[in-house]
């Protein structure tokens, strides 16, 4: 199997490029941690996912969305505040936009609306990365940013929007989700085809929060579309905390 694909962001550039993960580990010696077998790491990941579904009431984040249409050399960047409340609420507060108006209206705005539609209409249990929805096959062990990870091939059990065919990377010490990559098996729109993505996650207080997603798709009207979504200052909200806040309003 070829080296895993990663999305690398270089400050000062509009859009990161997909490239082979040939980076060397950090020079600072890593602390050696006990490592789980591939089977145990997968079991631990499933348990963590179940706990997250039960305990995580949502999260807030500062988000930057960068989009590019290479064929027309148009690009744009939107800064916003994101707030997700389980299970059906996703809100955005736009802060600043720079770039072509066409990108803002026809790419970024449509992307945000599709995210909202997905949250409001879809059942998260039928798209979660779990054995009920995917078949898992361990392929090998590798390194990402100095962390040892188990790599699994995932194949969806059904051809359903929200599922993908590709790979996931699990931390061999904790079973946490580090990365998911692949191709969406069913496009949410007849005008968009072949959606490929690489999504990196951060382990925040024991919960997997999406940190960066790089996607490339072919749109019928625009051609190749490149989008990067970067989240920072991610703050998980527990179910009990969100319930208390709702009750006080």
PAZAPA-4460 file (N, C-alpha, C; in steps of 0.05 Angstrom, whole numbers, plus 32768, in hexadecimal, padded with zeros to 4 digits):
% residues 249
    n_x    n_y    n_z   ca_x   ca_y   ca_z    c_x    c_y    c_z   seq   type   mol
   8011   7FE8   8000   8000   8000   8000   8012   8019   8000     1      X     A
   800A   802E   7FF2   8019   8046   7FF1   8018   8055   800B     2      X     A
   802A   8069   800E   802A   8078   8027   800F   8087   802A     3      X     A
   8006   808B   8043   7FED   8097   8048   7FED   80B4   803E     4      X     A
   7FD5   80BD   8035   7FD2   80D8   802B   7FCB   80EA   8042     5      X     A
   7FD6   8102   8043   7FD0   8115   8058   7FCC   8131   804C     6      X     A
   7FBE   8142   805B   7FBB   815E   8052   7FCD   816F   8063     7      X     A
   7FDF   817D   8056   7FF3   818E   8064   7FEC   81AB   805F     8      X     A
   7FE9   81BA   8075   7FE3   81D7   8073   7FFC   81E7   8078     9      X     A
   8003   81F8   8065   801A   820A   8067   8010   8226   806B    10      X     A
   8015   8232   8083   800C   824E   8088   8014   8260   8071    11      X     A
   8001   8272   8069   8007   8285   8054   7FFD   827C   8039    12      X     A
   7FF7   8262   8036   7FEC   8258   801D   7FCE   8255   801F    13      X     A
   7FC0   8259   8009   7FA3   8258   800A   7F98   823C   8010    14      X     A
   7FA3   8228   8002   7F98   820D   8003   7FAF   81F9   8006    15      X     A
   7FAD   81E7   8019   7FC2   81D2   801B   7FBF   81BF   8004    16      X     A
   7FD4   81B0   7FFE   7FD4   819D   7FE9   7FD5   8180   7FF4    17      X     A
   7FC7   816E   7FE7   7FCA   8152   7FEF   7FE6   8149   7FE8    18      X     A
   7FF2   813B   7FFA   800D   8132   7FF5   8012   8118   8005    19      X     A
   8026   8109   7FFE   802D   80F0   800C   8039   80F8   8027    20      X     A
   8031   80E8   803B   803B   80ED   8056   8057   80E2   805A    21      X     A
   806B   80F2   8053   8086   80E9   8056   8095   80FA   806B    22      X     A
   8086   8107   807C   8092   8118   8090   80A1   8107   80A5    23      X     A
   80B6   8113   80B0   80C6   8106   80C4   80BB   810C   80E0    24      X     A
   80BF   80FB   80F3   80B5   8100   810E   80C2   8119   811A    25      X     A
   80B5   8125   812E   80C1   813C   813C   80DB   8135   8148    26      X     A
   80ED   8148   814B   8107   8143   8157   8105   813F   8175    27      X     A
   80F0   8149   8181   80ED   8145   819E   80E5   8128   81A3    28      X     A
   80F4   811A   81B4   80EE   80FE   81B9   80D2   80FA   81C3    29      X     A
   80C3   80E7   81B7   80A8   80E2   81BF   80A8   80D0   81D8    30      X     A
   8094   80D4   81E9   8091   80C3   8201   8086   80A8   81F8    31      X     A
   8094   8093   81FF   808B   8078   81F7   8072   8070   8207    32      X     A
   805D   8068   81F8   8044   8060   8205   803D   8043   81FD    33      X     A
   8031   8034   820E   8028   8019   8207   8016   801A   81EF    34      X     A
   801A   8007   81DD   800A   8006   81C4   7FF8   7FEE   81C4    35      X     A
   7FE0   7FF2   81B9   7FCC   7FDE   81B7   7FCE   7FCF   819D    36      X     A
   7FC4   7FB6   819D   7FC3   7FA8   8184   7FAE   7FB5   8172    37      X     A
   7FAE   7FAD   8159   7F9A   7FB9   8146   7F7E   7FB4   814E    38      X     A
   7F78   7F9B   8157   7F5D   7F94   8160   7F54   7FA4   8178    39      X     A
   7F67   7FA6   818C   7F60   7FB4   81A4   7F5C   7FD2   819F    40      X     A
   7F6D   7FDE   818E   7F6A   7FFA   8187   7F4F   7FFF   817A    41      X     A
   7F46   7FED   8169   7F2C   7FF1   815B   7F15   7FEE   8170    42      X     A
   7F17   7FDB   8182   7F03   7FD8   8196   7F02   7FF1   81A8    43      X     A
   7F19   7FFB   81AF   7F1A   8013   81C0   7F0E   802B   81B2    44      X     A
   7F14   802E   8198   7F08   8043   8188   7EEA   8042   8188    45      X     A
   7EDF   802A   8185   7EC2   8026   8185   7EB6   802E   81A0    46      X     A
   7EC3   8027   81B5   7EBA   802F   81D0   7EBB   804D   81D4    47      X     A
   7ED1   8059   81CA   7ED3   8076   81CC   7EBD   8084   81BC    48      X     A
   7EB7   8079   81A4   7EA2   8085   8193   7E87   8083   81A1    49      X     A
   7E81   806C   81AE   7E68   8069   81BC   7E66   807D   81D3    50      X     A
   7E7C   8080   81E2   7E7C   8093   81F9   7E78   80AF   81EF    51      X     A
   7E85   80B6   81D8   7E83   80D1   81CE   7E66   80D7   81C5    52      X     A
   7E59   80C3   81B9   7E3D   80C7   81B0   7E2B   80CB   81C8    53      X     A
   7E32   80BF   81DF   7E21   80C2   81F7   7E27   80DB   8207    54      X     A
   7E40   80E4   8207   7E48   80FA   8219   7E4B   8115   820C    55      X     A
   7E53   8115   81F2   7E5A   812E   81E5   7E41   813D   81DC    56      X     A
   7E3C   8154   81E7   7E24   8163   81E0   7E28   8176   81C8    57      X     A
   7E41   8178   81BF   7E48   8189   81A9   7E64   8195   81AD    58      X     A
   7E6A   81A9   819D   7E84   81B7   81A0   7E82   81D2   8191    59      X     A
   7E94   81E4   8199   7E97   81FD   818B   7EB3   81FF   8180    60      X     A
   7EB7   820F   816B   7ED2   8211   8160   7ED4   822B   814F    61      X     A
   7EEC   8234   814C   7EF2   824A   8139   7EF9   823C   811F    62      X     A
   7EEC   8243   8109   7EEF   8234   80F0   7EF8   8247   80DA    63      X     A
   7F0A   823D   80C9   7F12   824A   80B1   7F0D   8238   809A    64      X     A
   7EFE   8241   8086   7EF8   8232   806E   7F06   823F   8056    65      X     A
   7F17   8230   8048   7F24   8239   8030   7F1B   8228   8019    66      X     A
   7F13   8236   8003   7F09   8228   7FEB   7F17   8233   7FD2    67      X     A
   7F1A   8221   7FBF   7F28   8229   7FA6   7F1C   821A   7F8E    68      X     A
   7F19   8229   7F78   7F11   821D   7F5F   7F29   8220   7F4C    69      X     A
   7F39   820C   7F49   7F52   820E   7F38   7F4C   8216   7F1C    70      X     A
   7F36   820D   7F10   7F31   8213   7EF4   7F2D   8231   7EEF    71      X     A
   7F21   823F   7F01   7F1C   825C   7EFE   7F2F   826D   7F0F    72      X     A
   7F41   825F   7F1E   7F54   826D   7F30   7F45   827F   7F44    73      X     A
   7F2E   8277   7F4D   7F1F   8285   7F62   7F23   8278   7F7D    74      X     A
   7F24   8288   7F92   7F27   827D   7FAD   7F1B   8290   7FC1    75      X     A
   7F17   8286   7FD9   7F0B   8296   7FEE   7F11   8289   8009    76      X     A
   7F0F   8299   801E   7F14   8290   8039   7F00   829D   804C    77      X     A
   7EF2   828D   805C   7EDE   8297   806F   7EE6   828E   808B    78      X     A
   7EE6   82A1   809D   7EEA   829C   80B9   7ECF   829D   80C7    79      X     A
   7ECA   8289   80D8   7EB0   8288   80E6   7EB2   827A   8100    80      X     A
   7E9D   827D   8110   7E9A   826E   8129   7E86   8257   8124    81      X     A
   7E8D   823F   812C   7E7C   8228   8128   7E72   821E   8143    82      X     A
   7E58   8216   8145   7E4D   820A   815D   7E3B   81F3   8155    83      X     A
   7E42   81DC   815F   7E32   81C4   815A   7E26   81BA   8174    84      X     A
   7E0B   81B6   8174   7DFD   81AB   818C   7DEF   8191   8183    85      X     A
   7DF6   817B   8190   7DEA   8161   818A   7DCC   8163   818F    86      X     A
   7DBB   8157   817D   7DC4   8149   8165   7DBE   8158   814B    87      X     A
   7DAF   816E   814D   7DA4   817A   8134   7DAB   8198   8130    88      X     A
   7DBD   81A3   813F   7DC1   81C0   813E   7DDE   81C6   8136    89      X     A
   7DE2   81D4   8120   7DFC   81DE   8117   7DF9   81FB   810E    90      X     A
   7E07   820D   811B   7E05   8229   8115   7E21   8234   810E    91      X     A
   7E21   824A   80FE   7E39   8257   80F6   7E36   8275   80FA    92      X     A
   7E4B   8283   8102   7E4C   82A0   8103   7E63   82A9   80F3    93      X     A
   7E5E   82B5   80DB   7E73   82BF   80CA   7E81   82D7   80D6    94      X     A
   7E9C   82D7   80D4   7EAC   82EC   80E0   7EBA   82FD   80CA    95      X     A
   7EC6   82EF   80B7   7ED5   82FE   80A2   7ED7   82ED   8089    96      X     A
   7ED4   82FA   8072   7ED8   82EC   8059   7EEB   82FC   8047    97      X     A
   7EFC   82EE   8038   7F0E   82FA   8025   7F0F   82E8   800C    98      X     A
   7F0D   82F3   7FF5   7F0E   82E4   7FDC   7EF8   82EA   7FC9    99      X     A
   7EF4   82D8   7FB6   7EE0   82DC   7FA1   7EC4   82D7   7FAB   100      X     A
   7EB1   82E9   7FA4   7E96   82E6   7FAC   7E89   82CC   7FA2   101      X     A
   7E91   82C3   7F8A   7E86   82AB   7F7F   7E8C   8293   7F91   102      X     A
   7EA4   8292   7F9C   7EAC   827C   7FAE   7E9B   827D   7FC8   103      X     A
   7E97   8295   7FD2   7E87   8298   7FEB   7E6B   828E   7FE7   104      X     A
   7E5E   8295   7FD1   7E42   828F   7FCD   7E3E   8272   7FC3   105      X     A
   7E4E   8269   7FB0   7E49   8250   7FA2   7E59   8238   7FAD   106      X     A
   7E6D   823D   7FBD   7E7C   8227   7FC9   7E7A   8226   7FE7   107      X     A
   7E82   823B   7FF5   7E83   823A   8012   7E67   823B   801E   108      X     A
   7E55   824C   8013   7E3A   824E   801E   7E2B   8233   801A   109      X     A
   7E2F   8227   8003   7E22   820D   7FFD   7E2D   81F7   800F   110      X     A
   7E47   81F9   8014   7E54   81E5   8026   7E48   81E7   8042   111      X     A
   7E46   81FF   804C   7E3B   8203   8067   7E1E   81F9   8068   112      X     A
   7E0E   81FF   8054   7DF2   81F7   8053   7DF0   81D8   8052   113      X     A
   7E02   81CB   8044   7E02   81AE   8042   7E09   81A2   805D   114      X     A
   7E1B   81AF   806C   7E22   81A5   8087   7E09   81A7   809A   115      X     A
   7DFB   81BE   8098   7DE3   81C2   80A8   7DCE   81AD   80A1   116      X     A
   7DCA   81A9   8087   7DB6   8195   807E   7DBD   8179   8088   117      X     A
   7DD7   8173   8087   7DDF   8158   8090   7DD9   8154   80AE   118      X     A
   7DDF   8169   80BE   7DDA   8167   80DB   7DBC   8165   80E1   119      X     A
   7DAC   8174   80D2   7D90   8176   80D8   7D80   815D   80CE   120      X     A
   7D8A   8151   80B9   7D7A   813C   80AC   7D85   811F   80B0   121      X     A
   7D9F   811C   80B3   7DAA   8102   80B3   7DAD   80F7   80D0   122      X     A
   7DAB   80DC   80D2   7DAF   80CF   80EB   7DCC   80C8   80EF   123      X     A
   7DDA   80D4   8103   7DF6   80CF   8107   7DFE   80B2   810C   124      X     A
   7DEB   80A2   8115   7DF1   8086   811B   7DF6   8076   8101   125      X     A
   7DEA   807F   80EB   7DED   806F   80D2   7E05   8078   80C1   126      X     A
   7E13   808D   80CB   7E2C   8096   80BD   7E44   8094   80CF   127      X     A
   7E41   808D   80E8   7E57   808B   80FA   7E6B   8076   80F1   128      X     A
   7E85   8079   80F8   7E99   8066   80F1   7E98   804F   8105   129      X     A
   7E85   803C   8101   7E81   8026   8113   7E7D   800D   8103   130      X     A
   7E7E   7FF6   8111   7E7C   7FDC   8103   7E61   7FD8   80F7   131      X     A
   7E4C   7FE7   8101   7E32   7FE4   80F5   7E31   7FF0   80D9   132      X     A
   7E43   8003   80D3   7E43   8011   80BA   7E5B   800A   80A8   133      X     A
   7E70   8000   80B3   7E88   7FFB   80A4   7E94   7FDF   80AA   134      X     A
   7EA3   7FD5   8096   7EB5   7FBE   809A   7ED1   7FC9   809D   135      X     A
   7EE0   7FBE   80B1   7EFB   7FC8   80B7   7F0F   7FB2   80B1   136      X     A
   7F25   7FBA   80A6   7F3B   7FA8   80A0   7F56   7FB5   80A6   137      X     A
   7F64   7FAA   80BA   7F7E   7FB7   80C1   7F92   7FB2   80AB   138      X     A
   7FA0   7FC8   80A4   7FB4   7FC6   808E   7FD1   7FC8   8097   139      X     A
   7FD7   7FDC   80A7   7FF3   7FDE   80B1   7FF4   7FF2   80C7   140      X     A
   800C   7FF6   80D2   8010   800A   80E6   8025   801F   80DC   141      X     A
   8020   8038   80E1   8032   804D   80D7   8034   8063   80EC   142      X     A
   8040   807A   80E4   8044   8090   80F5   8037   80A9   80EA   143      X     A
   8029   80B9   80FA   801F   80D3   80F3   8027   80E6   8109   144      X     A
   8038   80FA   8101   8041   810E   8114   804D   8102   812D   145      X     A
   805D   80ED   8129   806A   80E0   813F   8059   80CC   814F   146      X     A
   8040   80C9   8147   802E   80B6   8155   802B   809D   8145   147      X     A
   802C   8086   8153   8027   806D   8146   800A   8068   8143   148      X     A
   8001   8062   812A   7FE5   805F   8124   7FE0   8045   8115   149      X     A
   7FCA   8038   811A   7FC1   8021   810B   7FB0   802B   80F4   150      X     A
   7FB4   8020   80DC   7FA5   8028   80C4   7F92   8012   80BD   151      X     A
   7F78   8019   80B9   7F63   8006   80B2   7F56   800F   8098   152      X     A
   7F51   7FFB   8087   7F41   8001   8070   7F24   7FFF   8079   153      X     A
   7F13   8012   8070   7EF7   8011   8077   7EE6   8010   805E   154      X     A
   7ED2   7FFF   805E   7EC0   7FFC   8047   7EA3   7FFE   8052   155      X     A
   7E93   8010   8048   7E77   8013   8052   7E66   7FFB   804C   156      X     A
   7E55   7FF4   805E   7E43   7FDD   8059   7E2C   7FE4   8046   157      X     A
   7E26   7FFE   8044   7E11   8007   8032   7E1A   801F   8022   158      X     A
   7E0E   8023   800B   7E14   803A   7FFA   7E02   8051   8003   159      X     A
   7E0A   805F   8017   7DFA   8073   8025   7E09   808E   8026   160      X     A
   7DFB   80A5   8022   7E08   80BF   8026   7E14   80C1   8042   161      X     A
   7E2C   80CD   8043   7E39   80D0   805D   7E4D   80BB   8063   162      X     A
   7E4D   80A5   8053   7E61   8090   8057   7E77   8093   8043   163      X     A
   7E8E   8087   8048   7EA5   8089   8036   7EB4   806E   8035   164      X     A
   7EC4   806B   8021   7ED6   8055   801D   7EF2   805F   801E   165      X     A
   7F02   8054   8031   7F1D   805D   8034   7F2C   8051   804B   166      X     A
   7F37   8063   805C   7F47   8059   8073   7F42   806B   808B   167      X     A
   7F46   805F   80A3   7F47   806F   80BC   7F61   8068   80CA   168      X     A
   7F6A   807B   80DA   7F84   8078   80E9   7F7D   807B   8106   169      X     A
   7F84   8067   8116   7F7F   8068   8133   7F99   8068   8143   170      X     A
   7F9A   807A   8157   7FB1   807B   8168   7FB5   8060   8176   171      X     A
   7FCD   8054   8173   7FD2   8039   817E   7FD3   8039   819C   172      X     A
   7FD6   8050   81A9   7FD7   8051   81C6   7FBD   8056   81D3   173      X     A
   7FAB   8065   81C5   7F92   806E   81D2   7F79   8064   81C3   174      X     A
   7F7C   805C   81AA   7F65   8054   819A   7F55   806C   818F   175      X     A
   7F60   8084   8192   7F52   809C   8189   7F55   809F   816A   176      X     A
   7F41   80AB   815E   7F41   80AF   8141   7F53   80C6   813A   177      X     A
   7F67   80C1   812A   7F7A   80D5   8121   7F74   80E0   8106   178      X     A
   7F6B   80CE   80F4   7F66   80D7   80D8   7F53   80C4   80CB   179      X     A
   7F43   80D0   80B8   7F32   80C0   80A6   7F36   80CB   808A   180      X     A
   7F38   80BA   8076   7F3C   80C3   805B   7F2F   80B0   8048   181      X     A
   7F27   80BA   8031   7F1B   80A9   801D   7F09   80B8   800A   182      X     A
   7EF6   80AA   7FFE   7EE3   80B5   7FEB   7EC7   80B0   7FF4   183      X     A
   7EB6   80C5   7FF4   7E9A   80C2   7FFB   7E8C   80B0   7FE7   184      X     A
   7E7D   809C   7FF1   7E72   8088   7FDF   7E59   8092   7FD0   185      X     A
   7E4C   80A6   7FDB   7E34   80B0   7FCE   7E33   80CF   7FD2   186      X     A
   7E36   80DD   7FBC   7E36   80FB   7FBE   7E1B   8105   7FC7   187      X     A
   7E1B   811A   7FD8   7E02   8126   7FE1   7DF4   8136   7FCB   188      X     A
   7E02   813B   7FB4   7DF6   814B   7F9F   7DFD   813E   7F84   189      X     A
   7DEA   8140   7F71   7DEF   8135   7F56   7E03   8146   7F47   190      X     A
   7E09   815E   7F51   7E1B   8170   7F43   7E38   816D   7F4D   191      X     A
   7E3C   815C   7F61   7E57   8159   7F6C   7E5E   813B   7F6B   192      X     A
   7E77   8135   7F61   7E7F   8119   7F5F   7E9B   8116   7F6A   193      X     A
   7EA1   80FD   7F71   7EBC   80F5   7F7A   7EC7   8108   7F90   194      X     A
   7EBA   8107   7FA7   7EC3   8117   7FBE   7ED8   8107   7FCE   195      X     A
   7EF1   8110   7FCC   7F07   8104   7FDB   7F0E   8116   7FF3   196      X     A
   7F16   810B   8009   7F1B   811B   8021   7F30   810F   8032   197      X     A
   7F3D   811F   8043   7F4E   8117   8058   7F46   8128   8071   198      X     A
   7F3E   811B   8086   7F35   8129   809E   7F46   8121   80B6   199      X     A
   7F51   8135   80C4   7F61   8130   80DC   7F51   8138   80F4   200      X     A
   7F55   812A   810A   7F46   812E   8123   7F59   8135   813A   201      X     A
   7F4F   8144   814D   7F5D   8149   8165   7F4F   813B   817C   202      X     A
   7F5E   8130   818F   7F53   8124   81A7   7F51   8139   81BC   203      X     A
   7F39   8144   81C0   7F34   815A   81D3   7F24   814F   81EA   204      X     A
   7F31   814E   8201   7F24   8144   8219   7F18   8128   8215   205      X     A
   7F26   8118   8204   7F1D   80FC   8200   7F08   80F9   81EA   206      X     A
   7F02   810F   81DC   7EEE   810F   81C6   7EFB   8116   81AB   207      X     A
   7EF4   8108   8196   7EFF   810D   817C   7EF0   8124   816F   208      X     A
   7EFF   813A   816B   7EF3   8152   815F   7F01   8157   8144   209      X     A
   7EF1   815C   812F   7EFE   8161   8115   7F0F   817A   8115   210      X     A
   7F28   8177   810D   7F3B   818D   810E   7F3F   819A   80F2   211      X     A
   7F41   8188   80DE   7F48   8192   80C3   7F3D   817E   80AE   212      X     A
   7F2F   8188   809B   7F26   8176   8085   7F2E   8184   806A   213      X     A
   7F3B   8174   805A   7F42   817D   803F   7F33   816C   802B   214      X     A
   7F23   8178   801A   7F13   8169   8007   7F17   8174   7FEA   215      X     A
   7F15   8162   7FD7   7F16   8169   7FBB   7EFF   815A   7FAD   216      X     A
   7EF0   8169   7F9D   7ED9   815E   7F8F   7ED8   8169   7F73   217      X     A
   7EC7   815B   7F62   7EC2   8164   7F47   7EA5   816E   7F45   218      X     A
   7EA2   8188   7F40   7E87   8193   7F3E   7E80   8197   7F20   219      X     A
   7E67   8191   7F1A   7E5E   8192   7EFE   7E62   81AE   7EF2   220      X     A
   7E5D   81C3   7F02   7E5E   81DE   7EF7   7E79   81EB   7EFB   221      X     A
   7E88   81E4   7F11   7EA0   81F3   7F18   7EBA   81E4   7F12   222      X     A
   7EB8   81CA   7F0D   7ED0   81BA   7F0A   7EDB   81B1   7F25   223      X     A
   7EF5   81AE   7F27   7F02   81A5   7F40   7EFF   81BA   7F55   224      X     A
   7EF6   81B1   7F6D   7EF1   81C3   7F83   7F02   81B9   7F9B   225      X     A
   7F12   81CB   7FA7   7F23   81C4   7FBE   7F1A   81D4   7FD6   226      X     A
   7F15   81C7   7FEC   7F0B   81D4   8004   7F1B   81CA   801C   227      X     A
   7F23   81DC   802D   7F2F   81D6   8047   7F20   81E3   805D   228      X     A
   7F1A   81D3   8072   7F0C   81DD   808A   7F1E   81D8   80A2   229      X     A
   7F26   81ED   80AF   7F38   81EB   80C6   7F2A   81F5   80DF   230      X     A
   7F29   81E4   80F3   7F1D   81EC   810D   7F33   81F0   8122   231      X     A
   7F2F   8205   8132   7F42   820A   8148   7F32   8212   8161   232      X     A
   7F3F   8213   8177   7F32   821A   8191   7F18   8209   8195   233      X     A
   7F1B   81EF   8190   7F04   81DD   8192   7EFD   81D8   81B0   234      X     A
   7EE4   81DC   81B6   7EDB   81D9   81D2   7EC3   81C6   81D4   235      X     A
   7EC8   81AE   81DD   7EB2   819B   81E0   7E9E   81A4   81F5   236      X     A
   7E84   819D   81F1   7E6F   81A3   8204   7E62   8189   820B   237      X     A
   7E61   8182   8225   7E56   8169   822D   7E37   816A   822E   238      X     A
   7E2B   8153   822C   7E0D   8152   822B   7E01   815F   8243   239      X     A
   7E0C   8159   825B   7E01   8165   8274   7E04   8183   8274   240      X     A
   7E1A   818D   826A   7E1F   81AA   826A   7E0C   81B8   8257   241      X     A
   7E08   81AC   823F   7DF6   81B7   822B   7DD9   81B7   8235   242      X     A
   7DD1   81A1   8242   7DB6   819F   824D   7DB1   81B4   8262   243      X     A
   7DC5   81B9   8273   7DC2   81CD   8288   7DBF   81E9   827C   244      X     A
   7DCF   81EE   8267   7DCF   8208   825A   7DB3   820D   824C   245      X     A
   7DA8   81F8   8240   7D8E   81FA   8233   7D78   81FF   8247   246      X     A
   7D7A   81F2   825E   7D66   81F5   8273   7D65   8210   827F   247      X     A
   7D7C   821E   827F   7D7E   8238   828B   7D73   824E   8279   248      X     A
   7D6F   8248   825F   7D66   825C   824C   7D48   825F   824D   249      X     A
***
